[in-house]
C-alpha cells in the first residue's frame, strides 16, 4: 500500500470534501505535487464552509503496477481564511488485481506505465518559527516610549506577520494574562476587543494565566466559546464569537468533575513532525485572584503536572514538547540574555521538568530575558505588547525531537512599520465607543502621584488610594482602610495623556490605576487581629517590603526587620488617630474584595465580622478626586521602619 499526492488550489473559506471512487493507472515513479486533472478522477460530493485545508506533502512513491484508489486521507491544519493555499489530496492505494476500467465518474485519460524503481522519501528536518507573547493584559491600543517607541496590536500584527513571512512553518502562542487588568478600551467591553484582535492576528494557543480568572471560570469559558455577556449583553452591538484559538490549562482542575477546565495540551504538526504545547498557570493563582472567582478549582503543582503528561505524549509519538507557563522570574540581563542568572519560581520549576521538555515560554513577572537551565531554554517578553519573542527551532524528521537554533526578543516597533489596517479599524471602533466614558475629567492633581515605595514600603499613591477607600466607607463606620500594592497598576501623572489638560485626571487614567473592579468591604476586627494582619506582611525570613499594605490617614505603626517573623510589629506602636489600639477592642476597617477573601495570603481578613459591601474601587477613587479641589501626593509618613 502506498500514497499518491495531488495538488489543487482552493478559494479561501471553502474546503472540498472529496471521495475517490475510480481506478487510476500509474507508472512506477515518484510524483511531486502533480496537478489534479481528469487523469485522476475525483468526485466532489459536496462543498462545505470549513476554514481548513490539507497540509502540503512534498513527495510520495507510486507503485509500478496499476492501483485502486481506496480512500482520501486528509490531514487538517488551521490556516488564515484570507490566504489561498494549495490543497494536497493524499490517496491511499493498493495494486489493482483486475484490468483498469475506462469509465469513471469523471472523464479519465490513461497513461502508459513507465517502469522505474520505487523510491521512499527520506524523513526531512522541519524548520519552525515560534512567535510568543505574554502578559498582553488587553493593551490593544497602548503605546510606550520603551525600546524606541513600541506598542499597539495593529503594529504587533504587522511585525509578527513580517516575522512569519519567510517561514513555511510557524505558530503564534501566548503564555497567559492575555486579558485581565486591562485598559478601559478593552475592559469596558469585558475584554472582547482583545479576543477579537487575537483572532485577527491568527493566535494559535493561549495558556491561561491568573488574570484570565479575574471574572470567574464561567466568564473565561465565554471568552473561549463566545456568547453575549450575561449582564451587559452585546455592548458593541455585534455578537461575540469567542476565541478562534485554543485555551490551555493543564494544572487547573474542576473539583466537581476531576477534569481540567481546558485541554492540558495542544498538538500541532509541521511537515510531518508533531509538537506538543503544554499550558499551565502558576500554582498560587488562588492566592492572588478573588476567592469567588476560583471557587471549586484546584491549581495543581506545575512540574508534577507536566512530567505526568510526558508518557501520554510519547505514546502519541511526540518527542518535541514546549511548555507555556504563566509563572515568572527575574534576570538582571538584557532582553536577549540572562545576565548573571535567573531567579524565581520559573527557574525552580524548569529545573524539575522532565528532559523531554525542550523549551519554556514564561510570563507573569513582566520581565524580559532569554535563559538556559539544564539544557532547557526559558523566555519572557515584557508585557503589554512591547516585545514579542521569535524562536527558531529544528524538528528532526527522524527522531521527531526539537532543537532550539535561535531566540530573540524583538521590539513591537512603530518606526517605519505600516500598521495592520484591520487591527487599526478595531482599535478605532472601540476607542470611539469608549471615548465618552474614558475622556471624562474627574479631578485634578498637583503633581505626579507614584507607586514607588519608600524604605518602609509606603507609597504616595498608596496613601491617596487608601484615603479614597476610607472616605467611600465612612458611612459603614470605617476608621482605617488597607490597600494591597499589587492592586495599584499604574501611576497618576501630572502631564496630559490625551485631550485633557496637564493636571487633569480622566476616568480612563483612574481606571488604569484600578482595573480589577474590586468592591469595597467594611468589616470588624479586634486590635489583636489588626496586629496579626500587619505581621502577615512579613511572612518570610528575607526582609522585603513587597507585601506591605498601604494605609489611610490617621493610622500608623512601626516595624523592625531585625526581629523574627511574627514579631516585627510592636502592637503598642499601632495607632488610630494617635491612640494605641487595644488588643480586645473592635474596629471597623475597610479593604477591597480581593483582600477581604484572603487574597495574597492575608487570611485575617476572612475572620472579619459584620461585613458591609460598597462601591467598586475605581468609583471610590473617582469620587475622592471629584470631591477635592485638587489632590496632592500622600505624605508617606504613616509606616515607620526602625532597622
C-alpha positions in Angstrom: 0.0 0.0 0.0 1.3 3.4 -0.8 0.1 7.0 -1.1 -0.3 9.3 -4.1 -0.3 13.1 -3.6 -2.1 15.5 -5.9 -2.3 19.3 -5.5 -5.2 21.6 -6.3 -5.9 25.2 -5.4 -8.7 26.3 -3.1 -10.6 29.5 -2.6 -10.3 31.0 0.9 -13.0 29.8 3.3 -14.1 26.8 1.1 -12.9 23.2 1.7 -13.6 20.4 -0.7 -14.9 17.1 0.7 -13.5 14.6 -1.7 -14.3 10.9 -2.4 -12.2 8.9 -4.8 -14.1 6.0 -6.4 -12.2 5.5 -9.6 -9.3 3.4 -10.9 -6.0 5.0 -11.9 -3.2 3.6 -14.0 0.1 4.9 -12.8 3.6 4.2 -13.9 6.2 3.4 -11.2 7.7 6.7 -10.5 8.0 9.4 -7.8 5.4 12.2 -8.2 6.0 15.7 -6.9 2.8 17.7 -6.4 1.3 16.7 -9.8 -1.7 18.9 -10.5 -5.1 17.2 -10.3 -6.7 16.8 -13.8 -9.0 14.3 -15.5 -6.3 11.7 -15.4 -7.0 11.4 -11.7 -10.8 11.1 -11.4 -12.1 12.7 -8.2 -15.8 13.1 -7.4 -16.6 16.3 -5.5 -19.5 15.2 -3.3 -20.3 18.5 -1.6 -18.8 21.9 -0.7 -18.8 23.0 2.9 -17.7 26.2 4.5 -14.8 24.9 6.6 -11.8 27.1 7.1 -9.3 24.3 6.9 -7.0 22.9 4.3 -4.7 20.0 3.8 -1.1 20.3 4.7 1.4 20.1 1.8 3.2 16.8 1.2 6.5 17.1 -0.7 6.6 13.7 -2.5 5.3 10.2 -2.4 6.3 6.9 -4.1 3.8 5.3 -6.5 3.9 1.5 -7.5 4.7 0.4 -11.0 1.5 -1.6 -11.3 -2.0 -0.1 -11.7 -3.5 0.9 -8.4 -7.0 1.2 -7.0 -7.8 4.4 -5.0 -9.5 3.3 -1.8 -10.0 6.5 0.2 -8.9 10.0 0.7 -6.8 10.8 3.8 -6.9 14.4 4.8 -4.7 15.9 7.5 -6.3 19.2 8.7 -4.3 22.2 9.7 -5.7 25.6 10.5 -4.7 28.5 8.2 -5.9 32.1 7.9 -9.1 32.3 5.8 -7.8 35.1 3.7 -4.8 33.1 2.4 -5.1 31.0 -0.8 -3.5 27.7 -0.1 -2.5 24.6 -2.0 -4.6 21.6 -1.0 -2.9 18.2 -1.3 -5.1 15.1 -1.6 -3.4 12.1 -0.1 -4.6 8.9 -1.7 -4.2 5.5 0.0 -3.9 2.9 -2.8 -3.2 -0.8 -3.3 -2.2 -2.6 -6.5 -5.2 -3.5 -8.8 -5.8 -7.2 -9.4 -8.1 -6.7 -12.4 -7.9 -4.6 -15.6 -8.5 -1.0 -15.1 -11.9 0.1 -16.4 -12.0 3.1 -18.7 -15.3 4.5 -17.4 -15.3 6.7 -14.2 -17.5 9.3 -12.7 -15.3 11.9 -14.5 -13.7 11.6 -17.9 -10.3 9.8 -17.4 -7.2 9.8 -19.5 -5.0 6.8 -19.4 -1.2 6.8 -19.1 1.2 4.1 -20.2 3.1 2.6 -17.2 6.8 3.6 -17.1 8.6 1.0 -15.0 11.1 2.7 -12.6 12.4 1.5 -9.3 10.1 2.5 -6.4 11.7 5.0 -4.0 10.9 6.1 -0.5 11.4 9.7 0.6 13.9 10.2 3.5 12.5 12.0 6.6 13.2 15.7 6.3 14.0 18.1 9.1 11.5 20.8 9.6 12.4 24.5 10.3 9.7 26.0 12.6 9.4 29.6 13.8 7.6 30.0 17.1 6.2 33.5 17.9 5.3 34.2 21.5 3.9 36.9 23.7 3.0 37.1 27.3 1.0 39.4 29.6 -0.7 41.5 27.0 -3.3 42.5 29.6 -5.7 43.9 27.0 -3.3 46.6 25.9 -4.6 46.7 22.3 -4.1 50.5 22.0 -1.3 51.3 24.4 1.9 52.8 23.1 5.1 53.1 25.1 8.4 55.0 24.7 10.3 51.9 25.7 12.7 50.3 23.2 12.5 53.3 21.0 8.7 53.5 20.7 6.6 50.4 20.8 3.1 49.1 21.4 -0.5 48.7 19.9 -1.7 45.4 18.4 -2.0 46.9 14.9 1.8 47.3 14.9 2.2 43.9 16.6 0.2 42.3 13.9 2.4 43.8 11.2 5.6 42.9 13.0 4.6 39.4 13.6 3.3 38.9 10.1 6.7 40.1 8.8 8.5 37.6 11.2 6.3 34.7 9.9 6.6 35.6 6.2 9.9 33.8 5.4 8.9 30.6 7.2 6.7 27.9 5.6 6.0 26.6 9.2 5.2 29.0 12.0 3.0 29.1 15.1 1.9 32.0 17.3 1.4 31.4 21.1 0.7 33.3 24.3 1.9 32.5 27.8 -1.1 33.9 29.6 -2.7 37.1 31.1 -3.8 37.9 27.6 -6.8 39.5 29.3 -7.5 40.9 32.8 -6.1 44.1 34.4 -6.8 45.7 31.0 -7.1 49.4 30.0 -10.6 50.7 29.7 -10.8 50.4 25.9 -10.8 46.6 26.3 -12.1 46.2 29.9 -15.2 48.3 29.3 -16.3 45.6 26.8 -15.3 42.7 29.1 -12.1 42.1 27.1 -13.9 41.1 24.0 -11.9 43.5 21.9 -8.6 41.7 22.9 -10.0 38.3 21.9 -11.2 39.8 18.6 -7.8 41.3 18.0 -6.0 38.0 18.6 -8.4 36.2 16.3 -7.5 38.7 13.5 -3.8 38.2 14.3 -4.0 34.4 14.0 -3.1 33.5 17.5 -3.0 29.7 17.8 -2.8 28.9 21.5 -3.1 30.8 24.8 -2.1 29.2 28.1 -4.4 30.9 30.7 -2.7 33.0 33.4 -4.0 34.1 36.8 -5.8 37.2 35.3 -7.9 35.1 32.9 -9.7 34.0 36.1 -10.4 37.6 37.4 -14.1 37.4 36.5 -14.6 33.7 37.2 -14.5 30.4 35.2 -17.9 30.9 33.6 -16.7 34.2 32.0 -13.5 32.6 30.9 -15.4 29.8 29.2 -17.4 32.5 27.5 -14.2 34.1 26.2 -13.4 30.7 24.6 -16.8 29.7 23.3 -18.5 33.1 22.7 -21.9 34.5 23.5 -23.4 37.6 25.0 -22.3 38.8 28.4 -24.8 37.6 31.0 -25.4 41.1 32.4 -24.4 43.7 29.7 -25.2 41.7 26.6 -23.5 42.7 23.3 -22.1 46.1 24.3 -20.8 46.9 20.8 -24.0 45.8 19.1 -22.3 42.7 17.5 -22.5 39.1 18.7 -19.3 37.9 20.3 -18.0 34.8 18.6 -15.3 33.8 21.2 -11.7 32.9 20.6 -10.6 31.1 17.4 -7.5 30.0 19.3 -7.3 27.3 22.0 -7.1 28.0 25.7 -4.9 25.5 27.7 -4.9 24.8 31.4 -3.1 21.5 32.3 -3.0 22.2 36.0 -6.4 23.8 36.6 -8.8 21.1 37.8 -12.6 21.3 38.2 -13.3 19.8 41.6 -16.7 18.6 40.6 -15.5 16.5 37.6 -11.8 16.0 38.3 -11.1 17.2 34.7 -9.1 20.1 33.6 -11.2 23.2 32.8 -9.4 23.5 29.4 -7.3 20.9 27.5 -3.9 20.3 29.0 -2.1 20.5 25.7 -2.4 21.1 22.0 -0.6 19.1 19.3 0.4 20.8 16.1 2.0 19.0 13.1 4.5 20.7 10.8 6.0 18.9 7.8 5.1 15.5 9.3 6.6 16.2 12.8 4.3 16.7 15.7 5.0 19.1 18.6 3.0 19.4 21.9 2.4 22.7 23.6 1.5 22.2 27.3 -0.2 25.1 29.0 -0.2 25.9 32.7 -0.7 28.8 35.2 1.0 29.4 38.5 0.1 27.1 41.3 -0.6 30.1 43.6 -3.3 31.5 41.4 -6.0 31.0 44.1 -3.9 33.3 46.4 -3.9 36.3 44.0 -7.4 36.1 42.5 -10.6 36.8 44.4 -11.7 33.6 46.1 -15.2 33.8 44.5 -13.6 33.7 41.0 -11.7 30.4 41.6 -14.1 28.6 43.9 -14.3 24.9 43.0 -11.0 24.9 41.2 -7.7 23.3 42.2 -4.4 24.6 40.9 -2.0 21.7 40.8 1.8 21.6 41.0 3.3 22.7 37.7 6.3 20.4 37.4 4.4 17.3 38.6 1.6 18.1 36.1 4.0 18.5 33.1 6.0 15.4 34.0 2.9 13.3 34.3 1.9 14.1 30.8 5.1 13.1 29.1 4.3 9.3 28.9 1.0 10.2 27.3 2.6 12.4 24.8 5.3 9.9 23.9 2.6 7.2 23.4 1.3 9.5 20.6 4.8 9.6 19.1 5.6 13.1 20.3 9.2 14.0 21.3 9.0 17.8 20.9 7.5 19.4 23.9 7.1 23.2 24.6 5.7 24.4 27.9 3.7 27.6 28.0 3.9 28.6 31.7 2.3 31.6 33.3 4.9 31.7 36.1 7.8 34.1 36.3 11.2 35.0 37.5 13.7 37.9 37.1 17.0 38.4 35.5 19.5 41.3 35.6 20.4 40.8 32.0 19.1 42.4 28.8 16.2 41.4 26.7 18.1 38.7 24.8 20.3 37.3 27.5 20.3 36.1 31.1 22.8 38.4 32.8 24.1 36.7 36.0 21.3 34.2 36.1 17.6 33.7 36.5 15.8 33.9 39.9 12.3 33.0 40.8 9.7 30.2 40.5 10.1 29.6 36.8 13.8 28.7 37.3 13.0 26.3 40.1 10.2 24.7 38.1 12.2 24.3 35.0 14.9 22.5 36.9 12.3 19.9 37.9 10.9 19.3 34.4 11.4 16.0 32.5 14.2 16.1 29.9 11.5 15.7 27.3 10.7 19.4 27.7 12.8 21.4 25.3 11.6 25.0 25.8 9.6 27.0 28.4 7.8 30.2 27.3 7.0 32.1 30.5 5.0 35.0 31.8 3.6 36.7 34.9 6.5 38.8 36.1 6.7 41.2 33.1 10.4 40.8 32.7 12.4 40.1 29.5 15.1 37.5 29.2 16.5 34.5 27.4 17.9 31.9 29.7 19.0 28.3 29.7 18.7 25.9 32.6 19.8 22.3 32.4 19.6 22.3 28.6 16.1 23.9 28.6 15.6 27.4 27.2 13.3 29.8 29.0 12.0 33.1 27.5 9.9 36.0 28.6 8.9 39.2 26.6 8.0 42.0 28.9 4.2 42.8 28.8 1.6 45.0 27.2 2.7 44.1 23.7 6.0 45.9 23.9 8.1 42.9 22.9 7.5 39.6 21.2 9.7 36.5 21.1 10.9 34.9 17.9 12.2 31.3 18.5 13.7 29.4 15.6 13.8 25.6 16.1 14.5 22.5 14.1 12.2 19.5 14.3 14.2 16.4 13.5 12.5 14.4 10.8 13.9 11.1 12.2 13.9 11.5 16.0 11.0 13.9 16.0 12.8 15.9 18.7 13.2 19.7 18.9 16.4 21.7 18.9 16.4 25.5 19.5 18.5 27.3 17.0 17.9 31.0 17.9 15.9 33.1 20.3 15.3 36.9 20.2 13.0 39.3 21.9 12.1 41.8 19.3 10.5 45.2 20.0 7.0 45.8 18.7 8.4 48.8 16.8 6.3 51.5 15.3 9.2 53.2 13.4 8.9 52.5 9.7 6.2 50.0 10.2 2.8 50.2 8.5 0.2 49.0 11.0 -2.3 46.3 10.0 -5.4 48.1 8.8 -7.9 45.6 10.2 -6.4 45.9 13.7 -6.3 49.7 13.3 -10.0 49.7 12.5 -10.8 47.5 15.5 -8.9 49.9 17.8 -10.6 52.9 16.4 -14.0 51.3 16.8 -13.6 50.6 20.5 -11.8 53.9 21.2 -14.8 55.7 19.7 -17.3 53.6 21.7 -15.4 54.1 25.0 -14.4 57.8 24.5 -17.3 59.5 26.3 -16.5 57.5 29.5 -12.8 57.4 29.1 -12.2 61.1 28.5 -14.4 62.4 31.3 -12.3 64.6 33.6 -12.9 63.5 37.3 -10.5 65.7 39.2 -7.1 67.3 39.4 -3.6 66.5 40.8 -0.9 68.9 41.8 1.9 66.6 40.6 2.8 63.0 39.8 1.4 60.5 42.4 3.6 57.4 42.1 3.5 53.8 43.3 7.3 53.7 44.1 7.5 52.8 47.8 9.9 54.2 50.4 12.1 52.0 52.6 9.2 51.3 54.9 7.1 50.1 51.9 4.7 53.1 51.8 4.0 55.0 48.6 2.4 58.3 47.7 -0.2 56.7 45.5 -0.9 54.0 48.2 -1.7 56.8 50.7 -4.1 58.5 48.3 -5.9 55.3 47.4 -6.3 54.2 51.0 -7.7 57.6 51.8 -10.2 57.4 49.0 -11.4 54.0 50.1 -11.7 55.2 53.7 -13.8 58.2 52.6 -16.1 56.0 50.5 -16.9 53.8 53.5 -17.2 56.3 56.4 -21.0 55.7 56.5 -20.2 52.0 57.2 -18.2 53.1 60.2 -14.7 52.6 58.8 -11.8 54.2 60.7 -9.0 52.8 58.6 -8.5 51.3 55.1 -5.9 48.8 53.9 -4.8 48.5 50.2 -2.5 46.0 48.6 0.3 47.3 46.4 -0.5 44.7 43.7 -3.9 46.3 43.1 -2.3 49.6 42.0 -1.5 49.1 38.3 -0.4 52.5 37.2 0.8 55.9 38.4 -1.2 59.1 38.3 0.8 61.6 36.2 0.5 65.3 36.0 1.3 65.5 32.3 -1.6 65.2 29.9 -2.1 61.8 28.2 -4.9 62.8 25.9 -7.3 65.6 25.2 -7.3 66.7 28.9 -5.1 69.5 30.3 -2.0 68.9 32.4 -3.0 68.1 36.0 -6.5 66.8 35.0 -7.3 63.2 35.8 -9.6 61.3 33.4 -11.8 58.3 34.2 -9.6 56.2 31.9 -6.5 57.2 33.8 -8.2 56.3 37.1 -9.3 53.0 35.6 -5.7 52.2 34.7 -4.8 52.5 38.4 -7.8 50.3 39.5 -8.6 48.0 36.6 -9.9 45.0 38.5 -13.3 46.2 39.6 -12.8 45.1 43.2 -15.6 46.3 45.6 -15.2 47.9 49.0 -15.8 45.6 52.0 -16.0 47.0 55.5 -15.7 44.6 58.5 -14.9 44.5 62.2 -11.6 43.3 63.5 -10.1 43.3 67.0 -6.9 45.2 67.8 -5.1 41.8 68.1 -6.3 40.8 64.7 -5.0 44.0 63.2 -1.7 43.3 64.8 -1.7 39.8 63.3 -2.7 41.3 59.9 0.3 43.5 59.9 2.6 40.6 60.8 1.3 38.7 57.8 3.0 41.3 55.7 6.3 39.8 56.7 5.9 36.0 56.3 9.4 35.2 55.1 12.8 35.3 56.8 14.0 37.5 54.0 13.1 41.1 54.8 11.1 42.6 52.0 8.5 45.4 51.5 6.6 43.7 48.7 3.7 42.7 50.9 3.4 45.9 52.8 -0.2 47.2 52.9 -1.0 50.8 52.2 -2.9 52.5 55.0 -5.2 55.5 55.3 -4.6 58.8 57.1 -4.8 58.6 60.9 -3.4 55.0 61.0 0.3 54.5 61.9 2.6 51.8 63.1 6.3 50.8 63.3 8.1 47.6 62.1 11.6 46.2 62.6 13.2 43.9 60.0 15.8 42.6 62.5 13.1 40.9 64.6 11.9 37.4 63.8 8.9 36.5 61.7 5.8 37.1 63.6 7.3 39.7 65.9 8.3 42.5 63.6 5.4 44.8 64.5 5.0 46.1 68.1 1.3 46.2 68.9 1.9 49.2 71.1 3.0 51.2 68.1 -0.3 50.6 66.2 -2.3 53.8 66.5 -5.6 55.2 65.1 -5.9 58.9 65.3 -2.9 58.9 67.6 -4.4 56.5 70.1 -2.9 53.0 70.6 -5.2 50.2 69.6 -6.4 47.9 72.4 -6.0 44.1 71.7 -9.5 43.2 72.7 -11.3 46.4 71.3 -13.1 46.2 68.0 -12.5 48.5 65.0 -14.3 48.9 61.7 -11.8 48.5 58.8 -12.2 48.7 55.0 -10.4 46.7 52.3 -11.1 45.6 48.8 -13.0 42.4 47.9 -9.8 40.6 46.8 -8.1 41.1 50.2 -11.4 40.5 52.1 -11.4 37.0 50.6 -7.9 36.3 52.0 -6.0 37.3 48.8 -2.2 37.5 48.8 -2.2 35.3 52.0 -3.9 37.9 54.3 -6.1 35.3 56.0 -7.0 37.6 58.9 -9.4 39.5 56.6 -11.5 36.3 56.3 -12.1 36.4 60.1 -13.8 39.9 59.9 -17.4 40.1 61.1 -20.4 42.3 60.3 -19.4 42.8 56.7 -20.8 45.6 54.6 -20.3 45.9 50.9 -19.6 49.1 49.0 -18.9 50.6 45.6 -16.0 49.4 43.3 -12.5 50.7 43.9 -12.3 52.9 40.8 -15.6 54.6 41.6 -14.2 55.3 45.1 -11.1 56.9 43.6 -13.1 58.9 41.1 -15.4 60.2 43.9 -12.4 61.2 46.0 -10.9 63.3 43.3 -14.2 64.8 42.3 -14.8 65.9 45.9 -11.5 67.7 46.2 -10.3 70.9 44.5 -7.1 69.0 43.7 -5.2 66.1 45.2 -1.5 66.1 46.2 0.7 63.1 46.7 0.4 61.3 50.0 2.9 62.1 52.8 4.5 58.7 53.2 4.8 59.1 57.0 2.3 56.5 58.2 4.6 53.5 58.3 7.9 53.7 60.1 10.7 51.2 59.6 13.1 51.0 62.6 16.1 49.0 61.2 
